[in-house]
Structure formats: structure tokens, C-alpha cells
Amino acid sequence: MTATPFSASSSGSSPAAAPMLVNPHDRPLPLFSAAELRALETQAAAALSPHTLMARAGAAAARLLIEQIAHDGSVDAAHPVLLIAGPGNNGGDALVVAAELQRAGVAVEVCMPVEVKPDDARWALAEARAAGVAISQTPPASFDGYGWLVDGMFGIGLARPLEGVFAELAERLTARAIGTRGHAEVLRAAAPYALPGAPAARGRVLALDVPSGLDSDTGNVVDGGVAVRATCTVTFIGAKPGLFMGAGRDLAGALTVAPLGLDASGHVAGAVLNAPALFAAHFPARDFATHKGTFGSLAVVGGDTGMCGAPILAARAALHTGAGKVHVALLGEGGPAYDPPHPELMLHALDDLPLDSMDALSIGCGMGHRERATRVLHDVLSLDVPKLFDADALNLLARDPALAAALAARGAQAQDPAIVTPHPLEAARLLGIDAPAVQRDRLAAARALTRRLASIVVLKGAGTVIAAPDGRVAVNPTGNAALATGGTGDVLGGIIGALLAQGLPRYEAALAGVYLHGLAADALTARGDGPAGCTAGELAPMVRKLMNRLFYAAQG
């Protein structure tokens, strides 16, 4: 497996020189599994004086809290910070935070239902007591009197669901984070382009490292138990994949990384966070001397009788993503002669379009499951053209082992990997398992599918996973519930197909398409057109705007 090296800072291991807090957005951060982090921690601890990492973690989290408090004015003597400390090293981190805040003059209390046990955490307890922090074993009856709440119960590597008092506290912290929106907030949300539910106006819950109860490798709640839903999370040493996948994105809230001054360049991560730096260099220049042929011809293949809407939706997205010419090859009868909103699209009966003359193919939208669709898949697999398979094409591959074997053989022998874009249920069919098994470990499922099909896999969902046969794996950070509506998958297929037609390498085309697709949903939501009621057709014009701003602004 190809892994991704990590360097937290070019300034080496000096905690003073390295940035204490890193915003993870728009940069390809490595995503470390719990096992990878344990190895990194062990090596770092051997080279540092005792308790250094815990001291740095507590200082970084305290700095973040002090910045938040200065911004929102939520903490005073009558409304202190309350930290919930668990019995392990996550509780030790919370105790260091409490000591740092106390020394900085911030009102603070600690609830520690079970006294901490590890040596590092015992040192932190002594530090908190020496600083004069008030520590209680009994949780307060209400959280209403506190400005900020800090979840320091359990970090990475939790092996069993939260129980007893910690499960109860997790539920109470979540209720505080979700909060209730008062009349003033509702009025602010009604203003043009307002962003409702900003953290400073809601529950103010900070999770240390990961929200307690979250599996940091998978983004699932441990063993179906309960987990804290935080307003924001400060995660230590490096980012974790589970903070960007599944339930993790909702539970973590706004994320900040505290590298703790470590230079981990000798360590590698099995996945990386998708970001423009991974694909921007592959976008074609738009020089004055270019023409429509420069940016390729895409054919969207699908549209059995009565199902021509899906390929047309994909083709419209391809136009907005910059393909030079976009064709729609319809399998069925009775399709429209042209697309009135976009007469630039060229609509054909499938037999009238030579697919081997295209620069890329996007296959499957509205394709149906008839015998003719199966024959079309057999025919296109042999074409020396970059290909994307989606929707009905994936279900046909799952039903026909010969088709799937032909796809895998083409990818392995001709070094011509296709791109497949399944949602979890389609991925489950292709793997011969069920959708919950896919969701239990999305990274593992994507890797298994790319091995089985010798293809680049785009496993859609919260934290879309992009995996390549050479071992590269990325998790996408963009997108939101605005994408939870019919047709958005067709739009994604059109976007990636257009990028293939423009000559982007297959893996980079997948990365770019997924990133822009999600970013369009984020931008629409930011201006009030989502997440509720956003339609798939609204994504493509926003993709065009974002692509031009990100990659062609200097040429405008």
C-alpha cells in the first residue's frame, strides 16, 4: 500500500516554532489510524521528557478555549468552564487544560467521576490540584450555569461503548451542543445568506482529541452506543479519518488540529484528506489559442426508455465543468431530440454515436437493467477510452460476474483502471456483503473494492472515500446534507467525466470532481439555498463558479 508521509511543520520538532493550532481545511493532511498514532506517540515519548506530550496537548486546547472565550464572552466567574475528565489519558489532557485555564485567570471546574489512573494522567491531576482547580466527583445537576463544557472522557482506541455515568454525561453534553434556537437566532437565520447555528451562539462543547464514544478510525459510534456531539474538536498530533466520515463529521463539529510540535516525517499515514493541492496542477490551461477540441469530448451513456433525465442531468453538469463537447447516447426509444435549456448538448441514439472517438465516457445513468444494457457494457469495456461507471452500470456489474471480471482484467492488464462511483448499497452488492458492513469500515470497503475491480473507487457518503489500485486513499471533507436528494450522483458522474475528457489523470479527476461537488453544496448552503430543498441541477452552475475562482481566476 502506498502511504502518505506526514510533516507537521518544516521547523522540526520545536514546540515553540511549530504551529500549535492548524485549520485542516483546504490542505491534504495525513489521516492517522489509532495504531499509527500509537506508534508515533511511542517514538515521540522516548525522545521527550516525561509528560511533554500531555502538557503540550493541554496547552494547545487551553489556547483554543481562551481564543473562543475572548470571542464570545461566554465565561466569567458566574459561568465557568466545566471539564469532564475520564479515567485515562484523555482525562489527563482535560486536567492539564484546567490547570492552564486556572493559571490564566479563567474560571474553571472539573468533574472527574472516576479518578485518573495512568502515570501521565496522575501527573496532570497533581498539576491541576497545585493550580487550585476545583475538582468534584459528582456531575452537576445542570449545565446551564457553565460557559463552555469540555469533553475529556475518552480519546482514541475506545474498545467498548460508553457506560454508566459517562454514557449519561455524553448524552447531556450532546443535548447542550445541539441546544435550542431562540427567537433571536431564528430572526438572524432569516436574514439574507445568514449561517444559522454558529458555534458561539449554541452549546459551546469542546471535545479533546475525539468526541468520546467515536471510533476515530471509522467514524462510527463504538458498538452502537452513545457518543458526544461536540460544537468543536481539537485533535492532537494529527487528524483522524473517523473525524471526517460517517457520524464523525456531525459529532466533531468544527475541527482544529494541534500537532504538538512533532515532526512525524518518518511516519506514514494510510489515507490523506482530499484538498486542491492534490489535483490543481492537472487542470488544463485555458489559453487564448485553445478551442473546444482542446477540452475533450465526453459521451454520457444511459437513458433507457423513460429514463433520459438522469443522463441529461449528468451531461449538463459536464458542460458546466468545462468539457469542450458533451454528447448523450440514449439506449431507449422516444428520447428528446435536444435539451431545450441546454441545446449545446448533442443527443443521439446510442447506435449513431461512435463511442471509440470520445475522450471519455460516463456510463450508467438511467441505463436500466435490460439485456441491451449488459451488451453495451461488454462493448465499452474494450474501448481504449477513460471510463466512469455509475448507477445502473454498477448494478449490472454486481449481477454479472463476467462483466466484473472483464472490468478487473482491463484495469490490471491494460493499466486502464476505470472509475466506479458506488453509494454504500451499490458497493455492498459489488462486494457480496450488506450496506451496514460497508459502513462499519468505509476505508476497508473502498480498498477491498478497488482490489476486486482493479478500478478507482469513489465510495460516496459522509466522508466520500477515493481509493486507487496503487494504494492511494483520500477522504473528502466537503459536502453536506444538501446532497441528500435525487440526481446528485448523476451530477457527480458528469463532473468527473468532464474532467476525464479534459485530460486529468483518473485518480486526480476523481479527487477534483468529488471535492468540487461537495464544495458546491457547501457554497449553496452558505448562501441559504441548502441544505433543505437544494436540487441536483443547482450544483453544476456553482461548480462552474468555484472551478473558475479556484483554478482560472488569474486568467479571467
C-alpha positions as CSV (number, residue, x, y, z in Angstrom):
1,M,0.0,0.0,0.0
2,T,1.3,3.5,-0.9
3,A,1.2,5.6,2.2
4,T,1.4,9.4,2.8
5,P,4.3,10.9,4.7
6,F,3.5,13.4,7.4
7,S,5.5,16.5,8.4
8,A,3.7,18.6,10.9
9,S,6.0,21.6,10.4
10,S,9.0,22.5,8.4
11,S,10.6,23.8,11.6
12,G,11.3,20.4,13.1
13,S,10.2,19.3,16.5
14,S,10.4,22.5,18.4
15,P,7.1,23.2,20.1
16,A,7.7,26.9,20.0
17,A,8.4,27.0,16.3
18,A,5.7,24.6,15.2
19,P,2.2,26.0,14.9
20,M,0.1,25.0,17.9
21,L,-3.2,25.0,16.1
22,V,-3.9,24.1,12.5
23,N,-7.1,24.6,10.5
24,P,-7.5,21.4,8.5
25,H,-9.5,22.9,5.6
26,D,-8.0,23.1,2.1
27,R,-4.8,21.2,2.9
28,P,-4.1,17.5,2.3
29,L,-3.5,16.5,5.9
30,P,-2.5,12.9,6.6
31,L,-5.2,10.9,8.4
32,F,-3.7,8.6,11.0
33,S,-5.3,5.4,12.3
34,A,-5.2,4.8,16.1
35,A,-2.5,2.2,15.5
36,E,-0.4,4.6,13.5
37,L,-0.8,7.3,16.2
38,R,0.2,4.9,19.0
39,A,3.4,4.1,17.1
40,L,4.1,7.8,16.6
41,E,3.4,8.6,20.3
42,T,5.7,5.9,21.5
43,Q,8.6,7.1,19.4
44,A,8.0,10.7,20.4
45,A,7.7,9.9,24.1
46,A,11.0,8.1,24.0
47,A,12.7,11.3,22.8
48,L,11.0,13.8,25.1
49,S,11.0,14.4,28.8
50,P,8.1,12.7,30.8
51,H,4.6,14.2,30.4
52,T,5.7,16.5,27.5
53,L,3.0,15.4,25.0
54,M,0.2,15.7,27.6
55,A,1.5,19.1,28.6
56,R,1.5,20.3,25.0
57,A,-1.9,18.9,24.3
58,G,-3.4,20.6,27.3
59,A,-1.7,23.9,26.5
60,A,-3.0,23.7,22.9
61,A,-6.5,23.0,23.9
62,A,-6.4,25.8,26.6
63,R,-5.2,28.2,23.9
64,L,-8.1,27.3,21.7
65,L,-10.6,27.8,24.5
66,I,-9.1,31.1,25.6
67,E,-9.4,32.3,22.0
68,Q,-13.1,31.2,21.9
69,I,-13.9,32.8,25.2
70,A,-12.3,36.1,24.1
71,H,-14.5,35.9,21.0
72,D,-17.9,35.0,22.6
73,G,-17.5,36.3,26.1
74,S,-19.2,33.3,27.5
75,V,-17.1,32.6,30.6
76,D,-16.9,34.7,33.8
77,A,-16.9,33.9,37.5
78,A,-20.6,33.1,37.4
79,H,-20.2,30.9,34.2
80,P,-17.0,28.9,34.5
81,V,-15.6,26.3,32.1
82,L,-16.6,22.8,33.2
83,L,-14.3,19.9,32.1
84,I,-15.4,16.3,32.3
85,A,-12.3,14.2,32.9
86,G,-12.3,10.4,32.2
87,P,-10.2,7.8,34.0
88,G,-7.4,7.6,31.3
89,N,-5.1,9.9,29.5
90,N,-7.9,11.9,27.8
91,G,-8.9,12.8,31.4
92,G,-5.3,13.8,31.9
93,D,-5.4,16.1,29.0
94,A,-8.6,17.7,30.5
95,L,-6.8,18.2,33.8
96,V,-3.9,20.0,32.1
97,V,-6.4,22.2,30.3
98,A,-8.0,23.0,33.6
99,A,-4.6,23.9,35.2
100,E,-3.7,26.1,32.2
101,L,-7.0,28.0,32.3
102,Q,-6.8,28.4,36.1
103,R,-3.3,29.9,35.8
104,A,-4.6,32.2,33.0
105,G,-7.3,33.6,35.3
106,V,-10.2,31.7,33.6
107,A,-12.9,30.4,35.9
108,V,-12.8,26.6,35.7
109,E,-14.2,23.5,37.4
110,V,-13.5,19.8,36.8
111,C,-15.9,16.8,37.1
112,M,-13.9,13.6,37.5
113,P,-16.4,10.7,38.2
114,V,-13.5,8.2,38.4
115,E,-10.0,9.2,39.4
116,V,-7.5,9.0,36.6
117,K,-5.1,6.0,36.6
118,P,-2.2,6.3,34.1
119,D,1.1,7.8,35.2
120,D,0.8,10.8,32.9
121,A,-2.7,11.5,34.0
122,R,-1.7,11.2,37.7
123,W,0.9,13.9,37.0
124,A,-1.8,16.1,35.4
125,L,-4.1,15.6,38.4
126,A,-1.3,16.8,40.6
127,E,-0.8,19.8,38.3
128,A,-4.5,20.7,38.5
129,R,-4.6,20.4,42.3
130,A,-1.4,22.5,42.6
131,A,-3.0,25.2,40.4
132,G,-6.1,25.3,42.7
133,V,-8.6,23.8,40.3
134,A,-11.9,22.8,42.0
135,I,-12.4,19.0,41.3
136,S,-15.6,17.2,42.0
137,Q,-16.6,13.5,41.6
138,T,-20.3,14.3,41.3
139,P,-21.6,15.7,38.0
140,P,-23.6,18.9,38.4
141,A,-27.3,18.6,38.2
142,S,-27.4,21.1,35.4
143,F,-25.0,22.5,32.8
144,D,-26.9,25.8,32.5
145,G,-24.5,27.7,34.7
146,Y,-21.4,27.0,32.6
147,G,-20.0,28.9,29.7
148,W,-18.0,26.1,28.0
149,L,-18.2,22.4,28.5
150,V,-15.1,20.2,27.7
151,D,-15.4,16.5,26.9
152,G,-12.2,14.9,28.2
153,M,-13.7,11.5,29.0
154,F,-12.2,9.1,26.4
155,G,-10.0,9.5,23.3
156,I,-8.8,7.2,20.6
157,G,-8.8,3.4,20.9
158,L,-12.0,3.1,22.9
159,A,-12.9,-0.6,22.7
160,R,-16.4,-0.7,24.2
161,P,-19.4,1.6,24.3
162,L,-19.7,4.3,27.0
163,E,-21.5,3.1,30.1
164,G,-22.9,4.4,33.3
165,V,-22.1,7.9,34.3
166,F,-20.0,8.5,31.2
167,A,-22.9,7.5,28.9
168,E,-25.2,9.8,30.8
169,L,-22.7,12.7,30.6
170,A,-22.3,12.0,26.9
171,E,-26.0,12.4,26.3
172,R,-26.1,15.6,28.4
173,L,-23.2,17.1,26.6
174,T,-24.8,16.3,23.2
175,A,-28.1,17.9,24.4
176,R,-26.1,21.0,25.3
177,A,-24.3,21.1,21.9
178,I,-27.5,20.7,19.9
179,G,-29.2,23.3,22.1
180,T,-32.5,25.1,21.2
181,R,-32.6,28.0,18.9
182,G,-34.3,31.1,20.4
183,H,-36.3,33.8,18.7
184,A,-33.3,36.0,18.1
185,E,-31.4,33.2,16.3
186,V,-34.4,32.4,14.1
187,L,-34.6,36.1,13.0
188,R,-30.9,36.1,12.2
189,A,-31.3,32.9,10.2
190,A,-34.0,34.6,8.2
191,A,-31.6,37.4,7.1
192,P,-30.1,37.0,3.6
193,Y,-27.3,34.5,3.4
194,A,-27.1,34.1,7.2
195,L,-25.4,31.0,8.5
196,P,-27.6,29.7,11.3
197,G,-26.2,27.8,14.3
198,A,-22.8,29.3,14.6
199,P,-20.9,27.6,17.5
200,A,-20.7,30.8,19.6
201,A,-24.5,31.0,19.7
202,R,-25.1,27.4,20.5
203,G,-24.0,24.8,23.0
204,R,-20.2,25.5,23.3
205,V,-18.9,22.0,23.8
206,L,-15.3,21.2,23.1
207,A,-14.1,17.6,22.6
208,L,-10.4,16.8,23.3
209,D,-8.8,14.6,20.6
210,V,-12.1,13.0,19.5
211,P,-15.7,13.1,20.8
212,S,-16.0,10.4,23.5
213,G,-17.6,7.3,22.1
214,L,-16.5,7.9,18.5
215,D,-14.3,5.3,16.7
216,S,-11.5,7.5,15.3
217,D,-10.7,5.0,12.6
218,T,-14.2,4.6,11.1
219,G,-16.4,7.5,12.1
220,N,-18.9,5.1,13.8
221,V,-20.1,5.3,17.3
222,V,-18.3,2.5,19.2
223,D,-20.5,-0.7,19.3
224,G,-23.7,1.3,18.6
225,G,-23.5,3.0,22.0
226,V,-23.7,6.7,22.6
227,A,-21.2,9.4,21.8
228,V,-20.7,13.1,22.5
229,R,-21.8,15.5,19.8
230,A,-19.4,18.5,20.2
231,T,-19.5,22.0,18.9
232,C,-15.8,21.8,18.1
233,T,-13.0,19.4,18.5
234,V,-9.2,19.9,18.9
235,T,-7.4,16.7,17.8
236,F,-3.9,16.0,18.9
237,I,-0.7,15.1,16.8
238,G,-2.6,14.5,13.6
239,A,-6.1,14.3,12.0
240,K,-8.0,11.0,12.2
241,P,-10.1,9.5,9.4
242,G,-13.1,9.0,11.6
243,L,-13.4,12.7,12.2
244,F,-14.3,13.1,8.5
245,M,-16.5,10.1,7.9
246,G,-19.8,8.7,8.9
247,A,-21.2,10.1,12.1
248,G,-17.8,11.7,12.9
249,R,-18.3,14.9,10.9
250,D,-21.5,15.6,12.8
251,L,-20.1,14.6,16.2
252,A,-16.8,16.5,15.9
253,G,-18.2,19.9,14.7
254,A,-15.6,22.5,13.8
255,L,-12.2,20.8,13.8
256,T,-8.7,22.1,14.7
257,V,-5.5,20.0,14.7
258,A,-2.8,20.5,17.3
259,P,0.4,18.9,16.0
260,L,2.1,19.3,19.4
261,G,5.3,20.3,17.8
262,L,6.1,16.8,16.4
263,D,8.0,16.2,13.2
264,A,6.5,12.9,12.1
265,S,8.1,12.8,8.7
266,G,9.4,9.4,9.4
267,H,5.9,8.1,9.8
268,V,3.3,7.4,7.2
269,A,-0.5,7.6,7.1
270,G,-2.7,5.2,5.2
271,A,-5.0,8.0,4.0
272,V,-5.0,11.7,3.3
273,L,-7.6,14.4,3.4
274,N,-8.7,15.5,-0.1
275,A,-7.7,19.0,-1.0
276,P,-7.0,21.1,-4.1
277,A,-3.2,20.7,-3.7
278,L,-3.6,17.1,-4.8
279,F,-5.2,17.9,-8.1
280,A,-5.0,21.6,-9.0
281,A,-1.8,21.2,-11.1
282,H,-3.6,18.9,-13.5
283,F,-6.3,21.3,-14.7
284,P,-5.7,22.3,-18.3
285,A,-4.6,25.9,-19.1
286,R,-7.3,28.0,-20.8
287,D,-5.1,29.9,-23.2
288,F,-6.4,32.3,-25.8
289,A,-5.4,29.9,-28.6
290,T,-7.4,27.0,-27.2
291,H,-10.7,25.7,-28.8
292,K,-13.5,23.3,-28.0
293,G,-11.4,20.3,-29.1
294,T,-8.7,21.2,-26.5
295,F,-11.1,20.3,-23.7
296,G,-12.3,17.0,-25.0
297,S,-15.4,15.2,-25.9
298,L,-17.5,13.3,-23.3
299,A,-20.2,10.9,-24.0
300,V,-22.8,10.2,-21.3
301,V,-24.2,6.8,-22.0
302,G,-27.5,5.7,-20.5
303,G,-31.1,6.7,-20.6
304,D,-33.2,3.7,-21.3
305,T,-36.8,4.3,-22.4
306,G,-38.5,6.7,-19.9
307,M,-35.2,7.4,-18.0
308,C,-33.5,10.0,-20.1
309,G,-33.5,12.6,-17.3
310,A,-30.5,11.2,-15.5
311,P,-28.0,11.2,-18.4
312,I,-29.2,14.7,-19.4
313,L,-28.6,15.9,-15.8
314,A,-25.1,14.4,-15.9
315,A,-24.4,16.0,-19.3
316,R,-25.5,19.4,-18.1
317,A,-23.0,19.1,-15.2
318,A,-20.3,18.1,-17.7
319,L,-20.9,21.3,-19.7
320,H,-20.6,23.4,-16.6
321,T,-17.4,21.6,-15.6
322,G,-15.7,22.7,-18.8
323,A,-15.8,19.8,-21.3
324,G,-15.4,21.0,-24.8
325,K,-18.2,18.9,-26.3
326,V,-20.8,16.8,-24.5
327,H,-22.8,14.0,-26.1
328,V,-25.7,12.0,-24.7
329,A,-26.0,8.5,-26.0
330,L,-29.5,7.2,-25.3
331,L,-30.2,3.5,-25.1
332,G,-34.0,3.8,-25.2
333,E,-36.7,4.9,-27.6
334,G,-38.6,8.2,-27.5
335,G,-35.9,10.4,-26.1
336,P,-35.9,14.1,-26.8
337,A,-34.2,15.5,-29.9
338,Y,-32.4,18.1,-27.9
339,D,-32.3,19.6,-24.4
340,P,-34.2,23.0,-24.5
341,P,-32.4,24.6,-21.6
342,H,-29.0,23.4,-23.0
343,P,-29.2,23.0,-26.7
344,E,-25.4,22.8,-26.6
345,L,-25.8,19.1,-25.7
346,M,-25.8,16.7,-28.6
347,L,-28.4,13.9,-28.1
348,H,-28.0,10.7,-30.1
349,A,-29.4,7.2,-30.3
350,L,-26.6,5.0,-28.9
351,D,-26.0,3.3,-32.3
352,D,-25.5,6.6,-34.0
353,L,-22.5,7.8,-31.9
354,P,-19.1,6.2,-32.3
355,L,-18.0,5.9,-28.6
356,D,-14.4,5.0,-29.5
357,S,-14.0,8.5,-30.9
358,M,-14.7,10.1,-27.5
359,D,-12.1,11.3,-25.0
360,A,-14.1,9.9,-22.0
361,L,-17.2,8.0,-21.2
362,S,-19.6,8.3,-18.3
363,I,-21.8,5.2,-18.3
364,G,-24.8,4.1,-16.3
365,C,-27.2,7.0,-15.6
366,G,-30.7,5.8,-16.2
367,M,-29.3,2.8,-18.2
368,G,-31.7,0.3,-16.8
369,H,-31.2,-3.5,-16.5
370,R,-32.3,-4.9,-19.8
371,E,-30.1,-7.3,-21.8
372,R,-29.1,-4.5,-24.2
373,A,-27.6,-2.6,-21.3
374,T,-25.5,-5.6,-20.5
375,R,-24.3,-5.9,-24.1
376,V,-23.4,-2.2,-24.1
377,L,-21.2,-2.7,-21.0
378,H,-19.4,-5.6,-22.6
379,D,-18.8,-3.5,-25.7
380,V,-17.4,-0.4,-23.9
381,L,-15.1,-2.3,-21.6
382,S,-12.8,-3.0,-24.5
383,L,-12.6,0.6,-25.7
384,D,-9.3,2.5,-25.1
385,V,-11.1,5.5,-23.5
386,P,-11.2,6.7,-19.9
387,K,-14.4,5.4,-18.4
388,L,-16.6,6.1,-15.4
389,F,-19.3,3.6,-14.3
390,D,-22.2,4.7,-12.1
391,A,-25.7,3.8,-11.1
392,D,-27.3,1.0,-13.2
393,A,-23.9,0.1,-14.7
394,L,-22.7,-0.8,-11.1
395,N,-25.8,-3.0,-10.5
396,L,-25.2,-4.8,-13.8
397,L,-21.6,-5.4,-12.8
398,A,-22.7,-6.8,-9.5
399,R,-25.2,-9.1,-11.2
400,D,-22.8,-10.4,-13.9
401,P,-19.5,-11.9,-12.6
402,A,-18.2,-12.0,-16.2
403,L,-18.7,-8.2,-16.6
404,A,-16.9,-7.6,-13.3
405,A,-14.1,-9.9,-14.2
406,A,-13.7,-8.1,-17.6
407,L,-13.5,-4.7,-15.8
408,A,-10.9,-6.0,-13.4
409,A,-8.8,-7.6,-16.2
410,R,-8.9,-4.4,-18.2
411,G,-7.7,-2.4,-15.2
412,A,-5.0,-4.9,-14.2
413,Q,-3.6,-5.9,-17.6
414,A,-4.0,-2.8,-19.8
415,Q,-3.2,-0.4,-16.9
416,D,-6.5,1.2,-17.8
417,P,-8.4,1.5,-14.5
418,A,-12.0,2.7,-14.7
419,I,-13.6,4.9,-12.1
420,V,-16.6,3.4,-10.2
421,T,-18.8,5.6,-8.1
422,P,-21.0,3.5,-5.8
423,H,-23.1,4.5,-2.9
424,P,-22.9,2.1,0.1
425,L,-25.6,-0.2,-1.1
426,E,-24.1,-0.5,-4.6
427,A,-20.7,-1.1,-3.0
428,A,-22.2,-3.8,-0.9
429,R,-23.7,-5.6,-3.9
430,L,-20.3,-5.4,-5.7
431,L,-18.6,-6.9,-2.6
432,G,-21.2,-9.5,-1.9
433,I,-21.9,-8.1,1.6
434,D,-24.6,-5.8,3.1
435,A,-24.5,-2.0,3.3
436,P,-24.1,-1.9,7.1
437,A,-20.9,-3.9,6.7
438,V,-19.6,-1.3,4.2
439,Q,-20.4,1.5,6.6
440,R,-18.7,-0.3,9.5
441,D,-15.4,0.4,7.8
442,R,-15.6,2.6,4.8
443,L,-11.9,2.7,4.2
444,A,-11.6,-1.0,4.3
445,A,-14.6,-1.4,1.9
446,A,-13.2,1.0,-0.6
447,R,-9.8,-0.7,-0.5
448,A,-11.4,-4.1,-1.0
449,L,-13.5,-2.9,-3.9
450,T,-10.5,-1.3,-5.7
451,R,-8.7,-4.6,-5.4
452,R,-11.7,-6.6,-6.6
453,L,-12.3,-4.4,-9.7
454,A,-8.8,-3.0,-10.3
455,S,-10.5,0.3,-10.5
456,I,-10.5,3.7,-8.8
457,V,-13.3,3.7,-6.3
458,V,-15.4,6.6,-5.2
459,L,-17.4,5.3,-2.2
460,K,-20.0,8.0,-1.8
461,G,-21.4,9.2,1.5
462,A,-20.4,11.3,4.5
463,G,-16.7,11.5,4.0
464,T,-16.6,10.1,0.5
465,V,-13.6,7.8,0.1
466,I,-11.5,7.9,-3.1
467,A,-9.2,4.8,-3.4
468,A,-6.8,3.8,-6.2
469,P,-5.4,0.4,-7.1
470,D,-1.8,1.7,-6.3
471,G,-2.8,2.2,-2.7
472,R,-3.5,5.9,-2.6
473,V,-6.6,6.7,-0.5
474,A,-8.2,10.1,0.3
475,V,-11.2,11.1,2.4
476,N,-13.2,14.1,1.1
477,P,-14.0,16.9,3.6
478,T,-16.6,18.8,1.5
479,G,-20.3,18.4,1.2
480,N,-23.3,18.3,3.4
481,A,-27.0,17.2,3.6
482,A,-27.8,19.3,0.5
483,L,-26.5,16.4,-1.5
484,A,-29.2,14.1,0.1
485,T,-31.6,14.4,-2.9
486,G,-32.2,12.6,-6.1
487,G,-29.8,13.2,-9.0
488,T,-26.8,14.5,-7.2
489,G,-24.9,11.2,-8.0
490,D,-25.7,11.8,-11.7
491,V,-24.2,15.3,-11.4
492,L,-21.1,13.8,-9.8
493,G,-20.7,11.4,-12.7
494,G,-21.0,14.2,-15.2
495,I,-18.4,16.3,-13.3
496,I,-15.8,13.6,-13.1
497,G,-16.5,12.6,-16.7
498,A,-15.9,16.2,-17.9
499,L,-12.6,16.2,-16.0
500,L,-11.5,13.0,-17.6
501,A,-12.4,14.4,-21.1
502,Q,-10.1,17.4,-20.3
503,G,-7.2,15.1,-19.7
504,L,-7.0,14.9,-15.9
505,P,-5.5,11.6,-14.7
506,R,-8.1,9.3,-13.5
507,Y,-7.4,9.5,-9.7
508,E,-7.0,13.2,-9.8
509,A,-10.2,13.6,-11.8
510,A,-12.0,11.6,-9.1
511,L,-10.4,13.7,-6.3
512,A,-11.3,17.0,-8.1
513,G,-14.8,16.0,-9.0
514,V,-15.7,14.8,-5.5
515,Y,-14.2,17.9,-3.9
516,L,-15.9,20.4,-6.2
517,H,-19.3,18.6,-6.0
518,G,-19.2,18.8,-2.2
519,L,-17.9,22.4,-2.2
520,A,-20.8,23.4,-4.4
521,A,-23.2,22.0,-1.8
522,D,-21.3,23.9,0.9
523,A,-21.4,27.2,-1.1
524,L,-25.1,26.8,-1.8
525,T,-25.9,26.2,1.8
526,A,-23.8,29.2,2.9
527,R,-26.0,31.5,0.8
528,G,-29.2,30.0,2.1
529,D,-30.1,27.6,-0.8
530,G,-29.4,24.4,1.3
531,P,-29.3,22.1,2.9
532,A,-33.0,21.7,2.7
533,G,-34.6,21.9,-0.8
534,C,-31.4,22.2,-2.8
535,T,-31.8,20.4,-6.1
536,A,-29.2,18.4,-8.0
537,G,-29.5,20.8,-11.0
538,E,-28.3,23.7,-8.8
539,L,-24.9,22.1,-8.2
540,A,-23.5,22.4,-11.7
541,P,-23.6,26.2,-12.1
542,M,-21.9,26.5,-8.6
543,V,-19.3,24.0,-9.7
544,R,-18.5,26.2,-12.7
545,K,-18.2,29.3,-10.5
546,L,-15.9,27.6,-7.9
547,M,-13.7,26.0,-10.6
548,N,-13.1,29.3,-12.2
549,R,-12.4,31.0,-8.9
550,L,-10.0,28.3,-7.7
551,F,-8.1,27.5,-10.9
552,Y,-8.7,30.2,-13.5
553,A,-9.1,33.5,-11.6
554,A,-5.7,34.8,-12.8
555,Q,-6.8,34.2,-16.4
556,G,-10.2,35.9,-16.1
